[in-house]
Amino acid sequence: MNILQIGLFVFAITSVLGLIYAAFAGPSAAKESARRLQSVRYRHSESTVDKVESQLKKAIAARKPKMHRIAGSSSRIEALALRLHRSGKNWSVTQYVYASIGLALALAVIVYLKSGALLLSLAVGVLIGASVPHMAVNYFIKKRTNSFNTKFPDALELLVRGLRSGLPVTETLSVVASEIPGPVGEEFRAIVDRIKVGRSMEEALQVTADRLGTPEFQFFCITLAIQRETGGNLAETLSNLSDVLRKRAQMKLKIRAMSSESKASAYIVGALPFLVFGMIYWVNPDYLNDFFVDERLMVAGIGGFVWMGIGAFIMAKMVSFEI
């Protein structure tokens, strides 16, 4: 038995043990029952305390990384559909799956025709087919979220001016939907449309908050929920919230500027081995042909790629800060 077969055997055994553990190590029945009772209480309770507590929990949960539980989604398909919606593109789950499978098959065929290594071709195809569409969706989500957070304080200021001029909240939401361009206008138009079809303002706002998944909009929902129950000067409260969000955005930009040098170093260090490998293969392909034929070099290359991925992940966490 050669090294590649031993590595595949160990990987298969580890995967089987992991699947067995995942199948039999389910969640605690008591914790699951308590969670369901709590969700029912939040959904049907008319108490202000319960509503505010629910909003705060969702705002805090939006800052934490999750596997596939996004905005109350019950399955990975729903979570994927929600991610595609957050990207702002008219992509369906079927289109995403077809694009991933097509990219994986195309790259696997190209690598196999070039190297003749079946396992390597399948590994490269699966890796690229699963990662590239995922990263593309993440890019568009991040771009749209940043655009929303940039314009959102301006929308709050417009709401403040409308409220101070005597307009009701629903009318000011319509003004924001028509005056603010980009994702902010789109989301507020969706809120106004939900209110027009008979949904309450809290429900309409919460649907948008679940879809966006940003703490900034959750803070806005919490502010409106508290004000509608307790009263007070809503215009002054929203003005203070707008100021807080602007300062939060300034702090993010400051941290981004301070960590830009470390990020640039991480990008250079991470990309250098691949650039050197590609340049050498372009100049003298025969020198590196053994990497596609010799099983020992294939295992070494995969191991190096895994360790480089771990290093890049650690460096990314070191320069990532939550505000």
C-alpha positions in Angstrom: 0.0 0.0 0.0 1.5 3.3 -1.1 1.5 6.7 0.7 -1.5 8.0 -1.3 -3.6 5.0 -0.5 -2.7 5.2 3.2 -3.6 8.9 3.2 -7.0 8.2 1.5 -7.7 5.3 3.9 -7.0 7.5 7.0 -9.2 10.3 5.6 -12.0 7.8 4.9 -11.8 6.4 8.4 -11.8 9.9 10.0 -14.8 10.9 7.8 -16.8 7.8 8.8 -16.0 8.4 12.5 -17.0 12.1 12.2 -20.3 11.1 10.5 -21.1 8.5 13.2 -20.4 11.1 15.9 -22.6 13.7 14.1 -25.4 11.2 13.7 -25.6 10.0 17.3 -24.4 13.2 19.2 -27.5 15.2 18.7 -28.5 18.3 20.6 -29.7 18.1 24.2 -33.4 17.4 24.4 -33.8 19.8 27.4 -32.0 22.6 25.7 -33.9 22.1 22.5 -37.2 22.1 24.4 -36.3 25.3 26.2 -35.2 26.9 22.9 -38.5 26.1 21.3 -40.5 27.4 24.2 -38.5 30.6 24.2 -39.1 31.1 20.5 -42.8 30.6 20.9 -42.9 33.1 23.7 -41.0 35.7 21.6 -43.3 35.1 18.6 -46.7 35.4 20.4 -46.0 37.5 23.4 -47.4 41.0 23.6 -45.0 42.1 26.3 -42.6 44.9 25.5 -39.8 43.2 27.5 -40.1 40.0 25.5 -40.1 41.9 22.2 -37.0 43.9 23.1 -35.2 40.8 24.4 -35.9 39.0 21.2 -34.6 42.0 19.1 -31.5 42.2 21.3 -30.8 38.4 20.9 -31.1 38.7 17.2 -28.8 41.7 17.1 -26.2 39.9 19.1 -26.6 36.7 17.1 -26.0 38.6 13.9 -22.4 39.3 15.0 -21.6 35.7 15.6 -20.4 33.3 12.9 -22.8 30.5 12.0 -22.6 27.3 10.0 -26.0 27.4 8.2 -28.4 29.0 10.7 -28.9 32.3 9.0 -31.8 34.5 10.1 -33.9 31.7 11.3 -33.4 29.4 8.3 -34.1 25.8 9.0 -32.0 24.2 6.3 -28.9 24.8 4.2 -31.0 25.3 1.1 -32.9 28.2 2.8 -29.7 29.6 4.2 -28.2 29.5 0.7 -31.3 31.1 -0.8 -31.0 33.9 1.8 -27.3 34.4 1.0 -28.1 34.7 -2.7 -30.8 37.3 -1.8 -28.3 39.3 0.3 -26.0 39.5 -2.7 -28.5 41.7 -4.5 -28.3 39.5 -7.6 -31.2 37.7 -9.2 -29.6 34.3 -8.7 -31.5 31.2 -7.8 -30.3 28.2 -5.8 -30.6 26.0 -9.0 -28.4 28.5 -11.0 -25.8 28.5 -8.1 -25.7 24.7 -8.0 -25.4 24.3 -11.8 -22.6 26.9 -11.9 -20.7 25.1 -9.1 -21.0 21.7 -10.8 -20.2 23.0 -14.2 -17.0 24.8 -12.9 -15.9 21.7 -11.0 -16.4 19.4 -14.0 -14.6 21.8 -16.4 -11.6 22.2 -14.2 -11.4 18.5 -13.4 -11.4 17.6 -17.1 -8.7 20.2 -17.9 -6.5 19.0 -15.0 -7.0 15.4 -16.0 -6.1 16.0 -19.6 -3.0 17.9 -18.5 -1.7 15.6 -15.8 -3.5 12.3 -16.2 -4.0 12.1 -12.4 -7.7 11.2 -11.7 -7.7 11.8 -7.9 -5.9 15.1 -8.3 -8.3 16.2 -11.0 -11.3 15.4 -8.9 -9.8 17.1 -5.8 -9.0 20.3 -7.7 -12.4 20.3 -9.4 -14.3 19.9 -6.2 -12.2 22.4 -4.3 -12.5 25.1 -7.0 -16.1 24.3 -7.8 -17.1 24.7 -4.2 -15.0 27.6 -3.2 -15.1 30.1 -6.1 -18.9 30.5 -6.3 -19.0 30.7 -2.5 -16.4 33.4 -2.5 -18.1 35.3 -5.3 -21.4 35.4 -3.4 -19.5 36.5 -0.3 -17.9 39.3 -2.2 -21.3 40.6 -3.5 -22.8 40.3 0.0 -20.0 42.2 1.5 -20.2 44.9 -1.2 -23.9 45.3 -0.8 -23.8 45.3 3.0 -21.1 48.0 3.0 -23.1 50.1 0.6 -26.2 49.7 2.8 -24.2 50.6 6.0 -22.7 53.7 4.3 -26.1 55.1 3.2 -28.1 54.0 6.3 -27.1 56.9 8.5 -28.3 59.3 5.7 -31.6 57.5 5.7 -31.9 57.9 9.4 -31.2 61.6 9.1 -33.9 61.8 6.4 -36.3 60.0 8.8 -35.4 62.5 11.6 -36.1 65.5 9.3 -39.4 64.0 8.2 -40.5 63.3 11.8 -39.6 66.8 12.9 -41.6 68.2 10.1 -44.7 66.4 11.3 -44.9 63.4 9.0 -45.9 60.0 10.5 -43.4 57.2 10.5 -44.9 55.3 7.6 -44.8 58.4 5.4 -41.1 59.0 6.3 -40.3 55.4 5.4 -41.9 56.0 2.0 -39.8 59.2 1.6 -36.6 57.3 2.4 -37.6 54.5 -0.1 -38.0 57.1 -2.9 -35.1 59.4 -2.1 -32.2 57.2 -1.0 -30.6 55.2 -3.9 -29.0 51.8 -3.8 -29.7 48.9 -1.3 -31.2 51.3 1.3 -33.9 52.4 -1.0 -34.6 48.8 -2.2 -35.0 47.5 1.4 -37.2 50.4 2.5 -39.4 50.0 -0.6 -39.8 46.4 0.4 -40.8 47.5 4.0 -43.3 50.0 2.6 -44.8 47.3 0.3 -45.2 44.9 3.2 -47.0 47.6 5.3 -49.3 48.4 2.4 -50.4 44.7 2.2 -51.5 44.7 5.8 -48.4 43.7 7.8 -47.5 45.6 10.9 -44.5 47.9 10.8 -42.7 45.7 13.4 -43.2 42.6 11.3 -42.1 44.4 8.1 -39.0 45.7 9.7 -38.1 42.4 11.2 -38.3 40.6 7.9 -35.8 43.0 6.5 -33.6 42.7 9.5 -33.6 38.9 9.2 -32.7 39.2 5.5 -30.0 41.8 6.0 -28.4 40.3 9.1 -26.6 43.5 10.1 -26.4 44.8 13.7 -27.0 48.4 12.4 -30.5 47.6 11.1 -31.3 45.5 14.2 -30.5 48.5 16.4 -32.9 50.5 14.3 -35.7 47.9 14.8 -35.0 47.9 18.6 -35.2 51.7 18.7 -38.6 51.7 17.0 -40.0 48.9 19.1 -39.0 50.5 22.3 -40.3 53.9 21.3 -43.7 52.6 20.1 -44.2 50.9 23.5 -42.8 53.5 25.8 -43.2 56.8 23.9 -40.7 59.6 23.7 -39.1 61.8 21.1 -38.4 59.4 18.2 -36.7 62.0 16.1 -34.1 62.6 18.9 -33.6 58.9 19.4 -33.0 58.3 15.7 -30.7 61.2 15.5 -28.6 59.8 18.3 -28.6 56.4 16.6 -27.4 57.9 13.4 -24.5 59.6 15.2 -23.6 56.3 16.8 -23.6 54.5 13.5 -21.4 57.1 11.9 -18.9 56.9 14.7 -19.0 53.1 14.4 -18.3 53.3 10.7 -15.4 55.7 11.4 -13.9 53.3 13.9 -14.1 50.5 11.3 -12.3 52.6 8.8 -9.6 53.5 11.3 -9.0 49.8 12.2 -9.0 49.0 8.5 -6.3 51.6 7.8 -4.2 50.4 10.8 -4.4 46.7 9.7 -3.9 47.3 6.0 -0.1 46.7 6.2 -0.6 43.4 8.0 -3.2 42.3 5.4 -1.0 43.3 2.5 1.9 41.2 4.0 -0.5 38.2 4.5 -1.7 38.5 0.9 1.9 38.6 -0.4 3.2 35.7 1.7 0.1 33.6 0.9 0.3 34.2 -2.9 4.0 34.0 -3.3 4.4 30.2 -3.4 1.6 29.9 -6.0 3.1 32.6 -8.1 6.5 31.0 -8.0 5.1 27.6 -8.8 3.2 29.0 -11.8 6.2 30.9 -13.1 8.5 27.9 -12.9 5.9 25.7 -14.6 5.4 28.3 -17.3 9.2 28.5 -18.0 10.1 24.8 -17.5 7.2 22.5 -17.3 9.3 19.3 -17.2 10.9 20.4 -13.9 7.5 20.3 -12.1 5.8 17.4 -14.0 6.5 15.0 -11.1 4.1 17.0 -8.9 1.3 15.6 -11.2 2.6 12.1 -11.4 4.6 11.2 -8.3 2.2 10.3 -5.5 4.6 11.3 -2.8 4.9 14.8 -4.2 1.1 15.0 -4.6 0.7 14.2 -0.9 3.4 16.7 0.0 1.7 19.4 -2.1 -1.7 18.8 -0.6 -0.2 18.9 2.9 1.6 22.2 2.1 -1.6 23.6 0.7 -3.5 22.7 3.9 -0.9 24.2 6.2 -0.8 27.4 4.1 -4.6 27.5 4.4 -4.3 27.2 8.2 -1.7 30.0 8.3 -3.8 32.3 6.1 -6.8 31.6 8.3 -4.9 32.5 11.5 -3.5 35.7 9.9 -7.0 36.7 8.8 -8.3 36.2 12.4 -5.4 38.2 13.8 -6.3 41.3 11.7 -10.1 40.9 12.0 -11.8 43.0 14.7 -15.4 43.3 15.7 -16.9 46.8 16.5 
